[in-house]
């Protein structure tokens, strides 16, 4: 994407916000492709996701191995298929986790205002509904993780591509997205 003046970038960001559907809950399918530096074939995983405003994100991987990842503002919990906790981090013990979690929420929700606080935003509008943004971190801590993040979407975020500082990259595509208003009992329990 060519460089655009800050005023134009702000206008594009405002128009992207208008195109995005504001929902309490969003459920859908994901396919994540992680390309590791030095490897030819990417690692691919598939499953379902849930983004719940004020609660967090649930990442339910089906392939290649069943697992669950729950991310809230305060913690990150990964569970194996049998329910055993395989990883647990808390923002009290890992202060940087709060920043990473808030960036992840903003990316998945397409929260341009929150992203603009931490990234330089460039982008373009595509037709009457679609859009594309390129985010370059402004904070030193984020520059240690990402060199840039590209997001594409329409009324929802459809893909996120993260170029990582160590040379790896991750592409996540979202499909079958359905807005909702209430969590199921199982979804509520995962956030507890």
N, C-alpha and C positions, 0 to 999 in steps of 0.2 A: 504494500500500500504506500502510495506517495505521502510525504509529509503534508499536513494541512494545518492552517493557522488555528490557534487555541479557540478563538471565537466560533469558528466553523465546527471544530471538534465538540465544543460544548453544545452547539445546536444539534449535531448528530446524536450525541448522547441523550439529549432531551427527547428527540424524536424516537430513539430506540425505546426509552422508558414508556412512551405513549403506545408503542406497538406491542409491548409485552403485556400479557394478561396477568393481572394481579390476583393470585389465588392463595387461600389459606393452606391448601394441601395440593401437592402435585405428585401423581404416581405415574410410573412408566417403566419401560424396558431400557437397558443400557448394553452397549458393547464397548469394552475398553481394550485398546490395543497399546501395549507398552513396548516400545523399541529401546533396547538396551545397547549402549555404545559397544561396538565390537561383535554384536550378534546380528545375523542376517534376518532371522525370522522374529517377528514380534510375539510377545506373550499376549494371548487373547483371553478375556474373561467376559462372561455374559450373565445377566440377571435382571432383577427388578430394583427400582429405587423408589424412595419416598422422600419428599422435601416438605417439612411441616413448619410453617412460620411460628417462631417463638419456641419451637421444640428442638429441631435439628434435622439430621439426614439419616436415613436408613439405606444401607447398600446390601442387598440380599443376592449374593453371588450363587449361581447355579452351576456354571461351568468355568473352569475345568474341575473345581472342587467346591462343594457347597460350604458357604461361610456367611456370616453376618457381620457387618461393620455399622456401628451406631456412633454418630458424631453429634455432640451437643456443644454449647458454648463452654461448658465446664470439663468435658471429658471425651475420650475416644475409647470404645470398647469393641474388640474383635472377638467373635466366637466361632468355634468350629461347628460342623454339622451336628455334633452330639450335644451342643450347648456349652461345652467347656470354654472358658475364657482363654484365648491364646495371647491376647495383648490388652493392656489397660493403661491409659495415660490420663492424668488429671492436670488441669491448669495450675493447681497449687504447686505441684511438683515440677511441671514443665511449662513455665510462663509463656514460651513461644507458641505453645499449642493453641492458645486463645487467638493469636493472630492468624495462624494457619486455618483454624476452624472458621473464623469469620470470613476470610477470603474464600474458602470453599463454599460457604453458604451463599455468599454474594455471587460467585460464579454460577452456581446451579440455579439460582433464582434470577440471574440476569440483573442484579441490583447495581445499576450503573452508578448511582450516587455513591454507594459504599466503595465500589471499585475505583472510582475517580479520586477518592481520598488517598489511595495507596499506589495507584498506577497512573502513568500518562496514558490517555485514551485517544486513539485514532480510529477512524472507521468510515463506513460508507453505508448508505441506504441502497437496497437492491429491490427495485420495483415498488409496489405499494405496500408490501407486508414484510419483506425480508430485510436483514441487516447483517453487518459484519463488523466486529470490533477487534482491534489489536491493542493489547495492554502491555506496557513496559513498566516494570517495577520502579518506583521512586525511592523505596526504602532499602537500605543496605541489607537488612535481614531477608527481605524477599528476593533481592538480587542473588543471594546465596542459594536460593531454591530455583527460581525461574529466570530465564533471559527474556522470554515474552510468552504471552498467552493470547491465542486467537479464539474468539467466540463467534459462532454464527447462530442465527435463529430467525424467528418470525414472532408469533405470539408467545412462544416458549423458546428457551435455549435448546438448540438442536445438536450442537457439537461444541466441544472444548478441546483445543489442542494446546498442550503445555510443552514448551521447549525448556528443558531443565538445564541448570548451570553446569552439571557434570557431563552433558552431552547426550543424555537420554531424552526421550520424548514420550508423551502419552496423548493418545487421541481417544476421546469418549464421545460416542454417538448415542443420542437419545431418540427413542421411538415410542409409539403407542401411549402417548402422554394423555392423562385424564385428570382434570382438576377435581378436587373433592372438598368437602366441608367438615368431615368428621373422621377421626382415626378409628380403626377397628380395635377391638380389645387387645388382640395380639400386638398391634402396632403401639398401642399405649404402653403395654408391658415392656416392650423393647426399650422405650425411653426411660423407664424407671431405674 
